[in-house]
Amino acid sequence: MRASLKKLSWNAWLQLAGWTVFGTLGCVAFSLAVTFVLFKNAGAEVFDLVLIEATVVPILLAAPLFFYLTLKLRELAIVNHKLVVAASTDALTACLNRGAFSSRVNDVLAREIERRNQRTMGALLVIDADHFKSVNDSFGHAEGDQALRVIVAAIQPCLRSDDMLGRLGGEEFAVFLPGASPVNAADIAERIRRSVAEASFQPAGRIHRLTVSVGGAVFNRPVGFEELFRVADLHLYEAKGAGRNRVELAPMPPDQTPGWYAPNLLN
């Protein structure tokens, strides 16, 4: 317990003290109310004694109990938070793992659908490291892991505060750009490609240039993650086939629902 107390911030101490004080006061108030009902007809001397007892005993018992329980509940909340973070985070790169990324993107897309008076808009970028197998084969998997961390470090400064970055698996990453226009999405994708190409990666003291190919899908209609990913992944393969280290970005195809019309977003 002593170690836990040393780690408490000023705000945590205030919360701990607040729960302890108000919890204890509540117990004292309840004890006094019960005592008054039971002993209101007793003599003055007896009544004064039981009131003192009804005040002192709850303080002696409730104060340390509330303090201990509040501290333990706080520790439990911290542990639960760490477990949630661990379950949603890629251990190697510290960005979202595939499950957490797709879930959060779907949550954002679902909220946009509920706001029917607002236009749904955004983009998904799928990013794949070029010739990544050669990094592992030439320098080993430890340097390959470092290359992935370098790529993530290069991507992050290119993103806005609401954008999401996730590792889909292996050397493939994804970036979700909520509310991004086609111009915004194209600009961010190109900045990511350029930032990775300019990143410093020197395995075994040798300069090795990293590059990525980026495929993207821009949308302005209700859409789910899987549909969005499928289209963005197709454009990623186009970028790979066109020589790598490039961006291929295009609008989502129109919805097949009768009456739907979507203009070409990239014109």
BALOBA-1460 file (C-alpha; in Angstrom, 3 decimals):
// residues 267
<rec num="1" residu="m" x="0.000" y="0.000" z="0.000"/>
<rec num="2" residu="r" x="2.868" y="2.370" z="0.772"/>
<rec num="3" residu="a" x="4.152" y="2.050" z="-2.797"/>
<rec num="4" residu="s" x="0.694" y="2.848" z="-4.157"/>
<rec num="5" residu="l" x="0.420" y="5.952" z="-1.992"/>
<rec num="6" residu="k" x="3.752" y="7.266" z="-3.255"/>
<rec num="7" residu="k" x="2.465" y="7.134" z="-6.846"/>
<rec num="8" residu="l" x="-0.656" y="9.200" z="-6.157"/>
<rec num="9" residu="s" x="-0.946" y="12.561" z="-7.875"/>
<rec num="10" residu="w" x="-2.387" y="15.644" z="-6.183"/>
<rec num="11" residu="n" x="-5.769" y="15.110" z="-7.898"/>
<rec num="12" residu="a" x="-5.779" y="11.452" z="-6.835"/>
<rec num="13" residu="w" x="-5.145" y="12.482" z="-3.225"/>
<rec num="14" residu="l" x="-8.064" y="14.926" z="-3.395"/>
<rec num="15" residu="q" x="-10.386" y="12.222" z="-4.739"/>
<rec num="16" residu="l" x="-9.212" y="9.758" z="-2.096"/>
<rec num="17" residu="a" x="-9.726" y="12.299" z="0.683"/>
<rec num="18" residu="g" x="-13.124" y="13.303" z="-0.670"/>
<rec num="19" residu="w" x="-14.495" y="9.757" z="-0.750"/>
<rec num="20" residu="t" x="-13.063" y="9.064" z="2.718"/>
<rec num="21" residu="v" x="-14.458" y="12.228" z="4.328"/>
<rec num="22" residu="f" x="-17.896" y="12.182" z="2.747"/>
<rec num="23" residu="g" x="-18.272" y="8.421" z="3.165"/>
<rec num="24" residu="t" x="-17.380" y="8.704" z="6.838"/>
<rec num="25" residu="l" x="-19.749" y="11.648" z="7.355"/>
<rec num="26" residu="g" x="-22.536" y="9.625" z="5.791"/>
<rec num="27" residu="c" x="-21.915" y="6.762" z="8.207"/>
<rec num="28" residu="v" x="-21.839" y="9.173" z="11.168"/>
<rec num="29" residu="a" x="-25.086" y="10.783" z="10.073"/>
<rec num="30" residu="f" x="-26.780" y="7.397" z="9.729"/>
<rec num="31" residu="s" x="-25.441" y="6.275" z="13.132"/>
<rec num="32" residu="l" x="-26.685" y="9.466" z="14.825"/>
<rec num="33" residu="a" x="-30.103" y="9.159" z="13.235"/>
<rec num="34" residu="v" x="-30.515" y="5.557" z="14.409"/>
<rec num="35" residu="t" x="-29.234" y="6.435" z="17.886"/>
<rec num="36" residu="f" x="-31.649" y="9.358" z="18.181"/>
<rec num="37" residu="v" x="-34.621" y="7.152" z="17.270"/>
<rec num="38" residu="l" x="-33.628" y="4.397" z="19.693"/>
<rec num="39" residu="f" x="-32.559" y="6.533" z="22.675"/>
<rec num="40" residu="k" x="-34.609" y="9.713" z="22.364"/>
<rec num="41" residu="n" x="-36.551" y="8.825" z="25.538"/>
<rec num="42" residu="a" x="-33.441" y="7.992" z="27.575"/>
<rec num="43" residu="g" x="-32.109" y="10.248" z="30.262"/>
<rec num="44" residu="a" x="-29.937" y="13.215" z="29.341"/>
<rec num="45" residu="e" x="-26.723" y="11.681" z="30.651"/>
<rec num="46" residu="v" x="-27.261" y="8.381" z="28.836"/>
<rec num="47" residu="f" x="-28.373" y="10.160" z="25.676"/>
<rec num="48" residu="d" x="-25.197" y="12.271" z="25.590"/>
<rec num="49" residu="l" x="-23.020" y="9.186" z="26.022"/>
<rec num="50" residu="v" x="-24.666" y="7.226" z="23.233"/>
<rec num="51" residu="l" x="-24.440" y="10.240" z="20.900"/>
<rec num="52" residu="i" x="-20.717" y="10.429" z="21.531"/>
<rec num="53" residu="e" x="-20.384" y="6.710" z="20.884"/>
<rec num="54" residu="a" x="-22.526" y="6.988" z="17.750"/>
<rec num="55" residu="t" x="-20.126" y="9.640" z="16.462"/>
<rec num="56" residu="v" x="-16.744" y="8.222" z="17.462"/>
<rec num="57" residu="v" x="-17.250" y="4.557" z="16.511"/>
<rec num="58" residu="p" x="-18.246" y="5.211" z="12.854"/>
<rec num="59" residu="i" x="-15.285" y="7.576" z="12.472"/>
<rec num="60" residu="l" x="-12.841" y="4.982" z="13.830"/>
<rec num="61" residu="l" x="-14.276" y="2.210" z="11.661"/>
<rec num="62" residu="a" x="-15.508" y="3.951" z="8.496"/>
<rec num="63" residu="a" x="-12.619" y="6.351" z="7.835"/>
<rec num="64" residu="p" x="-9.860" y="3.735" z="7.387"/>
<rec num="65" residu="l" x="-12.291" y="1.403" z="5.623"/>
<rec num="66" residu="f" x="-13.335" y="4.028" z="3.064"/>
<rec num="67" residu="f" x="-9.713" y="5.065" z="2.587"/>
<rec num="68" residu="y" x="-8.608" y="1.467" z="1.935"/>
<rec num="69" residu="l" x="-11.533" y="0.588" z="-0.352"/>
<rec num="70" residu="t" x="-11.175" y="3.784" z="-2.391"/>
<rec num="71" residu="l" x="-7.460" y="3.162" z="-2.845"/>
<rec num="72" residu="k" x="-8.069" y="-0.430" z="-3.959"/>
<rec num="73" residu="l" x="-10.848" y="0.601" z="-6.355"/>
<rec num="74" residu="r" x="-8.500" y="3.155" z="-7.901"/>
<rec num="75" residu="e" x="-5.781" y="0.524" z="-8.314"/>
<rec num="76" residu="l" x="-8.323" y="-1.807" z="-9.927"/>
<rec num="77" residu="a" x="-9.425" y="0.923" z="-12.344"/>
<rec num="78" residu="i" x="-5.793" y="1.533" z="-13.344"/>
<rec num="79" residu="v" x="-5.211" y="-2.175" z="-13.942"/>
<rec num="80" residu="n" x="-8.395" y="-2.441" z="-16.022"/>
<rec num="81" residu="h" x="-7.343" y="0.572" z="-18.085"/>
<rec num="82" residu="k" x="-3.936" y="-1.011" z="-18.749"/>
<rec num="83" residu="l" x="-5.614" y="-4.249" z="-19.822"/>
<rec num="84" residu="v" x="-7.893" y="-2.386" z="-22.234"/>
<rec num="85" residu="v" x="-4.923" y="-0.525" z="-23.699"/>
<rec num="86" residu="a" x="-2.910" y="-3.746" z="-24.012"/>
<rec num="87" residu="a" x="-5.810" y="-5.526" z="-25.712"/>
<rec num="88" residu="s" x="-6.209" y="-2.764" z="-28.317"/>
<rec num="89" residu="t" x="-2.558" y="-1.860" z="-28.943"/>
<rec num="90" residu="d" x="0.014" y="-3.457" z="-31.203"/>
<rec num="91" residu="a" x="2.880" y="-4.412" z="-28.899"/>
<rec num="92" residu="l" x="5.635" y="-3.671" z="-31.423"/>
<rec num="93" residu="t" x="4.592" y="-0.270" z="-32.779"/>
<rec num="94" residu="a" x="2.214" y="1.001" z="-30.034"/>
<rec num="95" residu="c" x="-0.465" y="1.899" z="-32.575"/>
<rec num="96" residu="l" x="-3.906" y="0.270" z="-32.689"/>
<rec num="97" residu="n" x="-4.064" y="-3.418" z="-33.607"/>
<rec num="98" residu="r" x="-6.328" y="-4.587" z="-36.417"/>
<rec num="99" residu="g" x="-9.299" y="-5.492" z="-34.228"/>
<rec num="100" residu="a" x="-9.290" y="-2.226" z="-32.302"/>
<rec num="101" residu="f" x="-8.694" y="-0.167" z="-35.449"/>
<rec num="102" residu="s" x="-11.564" y="-1.703" z="-37.432"/>
<rec num="103" residu="s" x="-13.884" y="-1.488" z="-34.421"/>
<rec num="104" residu="r" x="-13.170" y="2.199" z="-33.827"/>
<rec num="105" residu="v" x="-13.514" y="3.056" z="-37.499"/>
<rec num="106" residu="n" x="-16.866" y="1.272" z="-37.634"/>
<rec num="107" residu="d" x="-17.980" y="3.186" z="-34.524"/>
<rec num="108" residu="v" x="-17.151" y="6.509" z="-36.198"/>
<rec num="109" residu="l" x="-18.899" y="5.483" z="-39.417"/>
<rec num="110" residu="a" x="-21.986" y="4.355" z="-37.475"/>
<rec num="111" residu="r" x="-22.170" y="7.688" z="-35.630"/>
<rec num="112" residu="e" x="-21.957" y="9.537" z="-38.926"/>
<rec num="113" residu="i" x="-24.869" y="7.517" z="-40.275"/>
<rec num="114" residu="e" x="-26.950" y="8.456" z="-37.222"/>
<rec num="115" residu="r" x="-26.340" y="12.178" z="-37.888"/>
<rec num="116" residu="r" x="-28.543" y="12.241" z="-40.927"/>
<rec num="117" residu="n" x="-28.431" y="16.014" z="-41.221"/>
<rec num="118" residu="q" x="-24.642" y="15.919" z="-41.758"/>
<rec num="119" residu="r" x="-22.672" y="14.716" z="-44.748"/>
<rec num="120" residu="t" x="-20.624" y="11.567" z="-44.240"/>
<rec num="121" residu="m" x="-17.135" y="12.111" z="-45.614"/>
<rec num="122" residu="g" x="-13.653" y="10.731" z="-45.086"/>
<rec num="123" residu="a" x="-11.026" y="8.334" z="-46.385"/>
<rec num="124" residu="l" x="-9.155" y="5.152" z="-45.549"/>
<rec num="125" residu="l" x="-5.507" y="4.726" z="-46.493"/>
<rec num="126" residu="v" x="-3.833" y="1.308" z="-46.578"/>
<rec num="127" residu="i" x="-0.045" y="1.564" z="-46.333"/>
<rec num="128" residu="d" x="2.379" y="-1.255" z="-47.096"/>
<rec num="129" residu="a" x="6.170" y="-1.231" z="-46.737"/>
<rec num="130" residu="d" x="7.903" y="-1.905" z="-50.054"/>
<rec num="131" residu="h" x="10.305" y="-4.842" z="-50.390"/>
<rec num="132" residu="f" x="10.077" y="-5.459" z="-46.654"/>
<rec num="133" residu="k" x="11.144" y="-9.091" z="-46.930"/>
<rec num="134" residu="s" x="14.572" y="-7.924" z="-48.090"/>
<rec num="135" residu="v" x="15.002" y="-5.995" z="-44.819"/>
<rec num="136" residu="n" x="14.409" y="-9.133" z="-42.751"/>
<rec num="137" residu="d" x="16.521" y="-11.282" z="-45.055"/>
<rec num="138" residu="s" x="19.444" y="-8.849" z="-45.182"/>
<rec num="139" residu="f" x="19.534" y="-7.506" z="-41.638"/>
<rec num="140" residu="g" x="17.468" y="-9.887" z="-39.503"/>
<rec num="141" residu="h" x="14.062" y="-9.664" z="-37.871"/>
<rec num="142" residu="a" x="15.210" y="-7.373" z="-35.074"/>
<rec num="143" residu="e" x="16.115" y="-4.717" z="-37.621"/>
<rec num="144" residu="g" x="12.873" y="-5.472" z="-39.433"/>
<rec num="145" residu="d" x="10.980" y="-4.659" z="-36.240"/>
<rec num="146" residu="q" x="12.950" y="-1.426" z="-35.950"/>
<rec num="147" residu="a" x="12.029" y="-0.577" z="-39.546"/>
<rec num="148" residu="l" x="8.344" y="-0.895" z="-38.666"/>
<rec num="149" residu="r" x="8.816" y="1.447" z="-35.715"/>
<rec num="150" residu="v" x="10.601" y="3.939" z="-37.983"/>
<rec num="151" residu="i" x="7.702" y="3.797" z="-40.443"/>
<rec num="152" residu="v" x="5.149" y="4.454" z="-37.694"/>
<rec num="153" residu="a" x="7.258" y="7.339" z="-36.348"/>
<rec num="154" residu="a" x="7.311" y="8.815" z="-39.856"/>
<rec num="155" residu="i" x="3.553" y="8.461" z="-40.343"/>
<rec num="156" residu="q" x="2.397" y="9.974" z="-37.052"/>
<rec num="157" residu="p" x="3.491" y="13.612" z="-37.643"/>
<rec num="158" residu="c" x="1.528" y="13.614" z="-40.914"/>
<rec num="159" residu="l" x="-1.796" y="12.934" z="-39.188"/>
<rec num="160" residu="r" x="-4.407" y="15.266" z="-37.713"/>
<rec num="161" residu="s" x="-5.604" y="14.995" z="-34.124"/>
<rec num="162" residu="d" x="-8.719" y="12.921" z="-34.974"/>
<rec num="163" residu="d" x="-7.043" y="10.575" z="-37.453"/>
<rec num="164" residu="m" x="-6.459" y="6.934" z="-36.489"/>
<rec num="165" residu="l" x="-3.418" y="4.775" z="-37.193"/>
<rec num="166" residu="g" x="-3.482" y="1.002" z="-36.955"/>
<rec num="167" residu="r" x="-1.282" y="-1.946" z="-37.822"/>
<rec num="168" residu="l" x="-3.262" y="-4.466" z="-39.835"/>
<rec num="169" residu="g" x="-0.582" y="-7.127" z="-39.681"/>
<rec num="170" residu="g" x="2.966" y="-7.724" z="-40.880"/>
<rec num="171" residu="e" x="4.230" y="-4.606" z="-42.646"/>
<rec num="172" residu="e" x="0.739" y="-3.299" z="-43.502"/>
<rec num="173" residu="f" x="-0.786" y="-0.266" z="-41.786"/>
<rec num="174" residu="a" x="-3.983" y="1.725" z="-42.181"/>
<rec num="175" residu="v" x="-4.941" y="5.328" z="-41.533"/>
<rec num="176" residu="f" x="-8.531" y="6.486" z="-41.165"/>
<rec num="177" residu="l" x="-9.203" y="10.142" z="-41.989"/>
<rec num="178" residu="p" x="-12.665" y="11.108" z="-40.671"/>
<rec num="179" residu="g" x="-14.165" y="14.130" z="-42.409"/>
<rec num="180" residu="a" x="-11.285" y="14.414" z="-44.877"/>
<rec num="181" residu="s" x="-12.027" y="15.832" z="-48.308"/>
<rec num="182" residu="p" x="-10.438" y="14.247" z="-51.395"/>
<rec num="183" residu="v" x="-7.816" y="16.998" z="-51.426"/>
<rec num="184" residu="n" x="-7.060" y="16.490" z="-47.708"/>
<rec num="185" residu="a" x="-6.762" y="12.725" z="-48.161"/>
<rec num="186" residu="a" x="-4.474" y="13.021" z="-51.183"/>
<rec num="187" residu="d" x="-2.265" y="15.548" z="-49.366"/>
<rec num="188" residu="i" x="-1.939" y="13.406" z="-46.225"/>
<rec num="189" residu="a" x="-1.239" y="10.255" z="-48.254"/>
<rec num="190" residu="e" x="1.516" y="11.995" z="-50.202"/>
<rec num="191" residu="r" x="3.027" y="13.472" z="-47.024"/>
<rec num="192" residu="i" x="3.108" y="9.980" z="-45.495"/>
<rec num="193" residu="r" x="4.825" y="8.528" z="-48.564"/>
<rec num="194" residu="r" x="7.400" y="11.330" z="-48.584"/>
<rec num="195" residu="s" x="7.965" y="11.240" z="-44.804"/>
<rec num="196" residu="v" x="8.753" y="7.511" z="-44.835"/>
<rec num="197" residu="a" x="11.088" y="7.902" z="-47.836"/>
<rec num="198" residu="e" x="12.993" y="10.613" z="-45.949"/>
<rec num="199" residu="a" x="13.135" y="8.721" z="-42.627"/>
<rec num="200" residu="s" x="16.497" y="7.650" z="-41.254"/>
<rec num="201" residu="f" x="16.995" y="3.885" z="-41.074"/>
<rec num="202" residu="q" x="20.532" y="2.550" z="-40.675"/>
<rec num="203" residu="p" x="20.601" y="-1.176" z="-39.859"/>
<rec num="204" residu="a" x="24.075" y="-2.356" z="-38.866"/>
<rec num="205" residu="g" x="25.331" y="1.173" z="-39.551"/>
<rec num="206" residu="r" x="24.338" y="1.013" z="-43.216"/>
<rec num="207" residu="i" x="21.860" y="3.446" z="-44.750"/>
<rec num="208" residu="h" x="18.802" y="1.633" z="-46.082"/>
<rec num="209" residu="r" x="15.996" y="3.619" z="-47.666"/>
<rec num="210" residu="l" x="12.476" y="2.692" z="-46.650"/>
<rec num="211" residu="t" x="9.501" y="3.371" z="-48.904"/>
<rec num="212" residu="v" x="5.785" y="2.625" z="-48.750"/>
<rec num="213" residu="s" x="2.986" y="2.226" z="-51.233"/>
<rec num="214" residu="v" x="-0.359" y="3.791" z="-50.333"/>
<rec num="215" residu="g" x="-3.800" y="2.821" z="-51.557"/>
<rec num="216" residu="g" x="-6.805" y="4.868" z="-50.542"/>
<rec num="217" residu="a" x="-10.570" y="5.048" z="-50.791"/>
<rec num="218" residu="v" x="-12.456" y="8.323" z="-50.363"/>
<rec num="219" residu="f" x="-16.132" y="8.180" z="-49.413"/>
<rec num="220" residu="n" x="-19.086" y="10.543" z="-49.177"/>
<rec num="221" residu="r" x="-21.813" y="8.033" z="-48.385"/>
<rec num="222" residu="p" x="-22.615" y="5.545" z="-45.598"/>
<rec num="223" residu="v" x="-20.079" y="2.739" z="-45.697"/>
<rec num="224" residu="g" x="-18.612" y="0.070" z="-43.417"/>
<rec num="225" residu="f" x="-14.977" y="-0.681" z="-42.678"/>
<rec num="226" residu="e" x="-14.797" y="-3.942" z="-44.622"/>
<rec num="227" residu="e" x="-16.167" y="-2.364" z="-47.804"/>
<rec num="228" residu="l" x="-13.879" y="0.625" z="-47.391"/>
<rec num="229" residu="f" x="-10.848" y="-1.579" z="-46.762"/>
<rec num="230" residu="r" x="-11.590" y="-3.780" z="-49.771"/>
<rec num="231" residu="v" x="-11.541" y="-0.806" z="-52.145"/>
<rec num="232" residu="a" x="-8.494" y="0.828" z="-50.528"/>
<rec num="233" residu="d" x="-6.621" y="-2.488" z="-50.688"/>
<rec num="234" residu="l" x="-7.352" y="-2.780" z="-54.408"/>
<rec num="235" residu="h" x="-5.770" y="0.629" z="-54.948"/>
<rec num="236" residu="l" x="-2.792" y="-0.456" z="-52.854"/>
<rec num="237" residu="y" x="-2.192" y="-3.300" z="-55.304"/>
<rec num="238" residu="e" x="-2.407" y="-0.768" z="-58.131"/>
<rec num="239" residu="a" x="0.294" y="1.309" z="-56.426"/>
<rec num="240" residu="k" x="2.461" y="-1.793" z="-56.022"/>
<rec num="241" residu="g" x="1.956" y="-2.774" z="-59.645"/>
<rec num="242" residu="a" x="2.760" y="0.724" z="-60.882"/>
<rec num="243" residu="g" x="6.253" y="0.633" z="-59.371"/>
<rec num="244" residu="r" x="5.800" y="1.106" z="-55.601"/>
<rec num="245" residu="n" x="6.644" y="4.199" z="-53.532"/>
<rec num="246" residu="r" x="3.527" y="5.893" z="-54.840"/>
<rec num="247" residu="v" x="-0.066" y="6.779" z="-53.913"/>
<rec num="248" residu="e" x="-3.202" y="5.519" z="-55.643"/>
<rec num="249" residu="l" x="-6.373" y="7.184" z="-54.347"/>
<rec num="250" residu="a" x="-9.896" y="6.986" z="-55.749"/>
<rec num="251" residu="p" x="-13.517" y="7.483" z="-54.665"/>
<rec num="252" residu="m" x="-15.700" y="4.651" z="-53.454"/>
<rec num="253" residu="p" x="-17.956" y="3.244" z="-56.184"/>
<rec num="254" residu="p" x="-21.597" y="4.381" z="-55.998"/>
<rec num="255" residu="d" x="-23.956" y="2.578" z="-53.665"/>
<rec num="256" residu="q" x="-26.219" y="0.139" z="-55.478"/>
<rec num="257" residu="t" x="-29.264" y="1.402" z="-53.583"/>
<rec num="258" residu="p" x="-31.849" y="2.710" z="-56.099"/>
<rec num="259" residu="g" x="-31.895" y="6.481" z="-56.293"/>
<rec num="260" residu="w" x="-28.344" y="6.945" z="-55.026"/>
<rec num="261" residu="y" x="-26.118" y="9.301" z="-56.967"/>
<rec num="262" residu="a" x="-22.501" y="10.079" z="-56.095"/>
<rec num="263" residu="p" x="-20.422" y="12.585" z="-58.105"/>
<rec num="264" residu="n" x="-16.798" y="11.888" z="-58.896"/>
<rec num="265" residu="l" x="-15.072" y="13.180" z="-55.765"/>
<rec num="266" residu="l" x="-11.657" y="13.546" z="-57.359"/>
<rec num="267" residu="n" x="-12.689" y="15.864" z="-60.196"/>
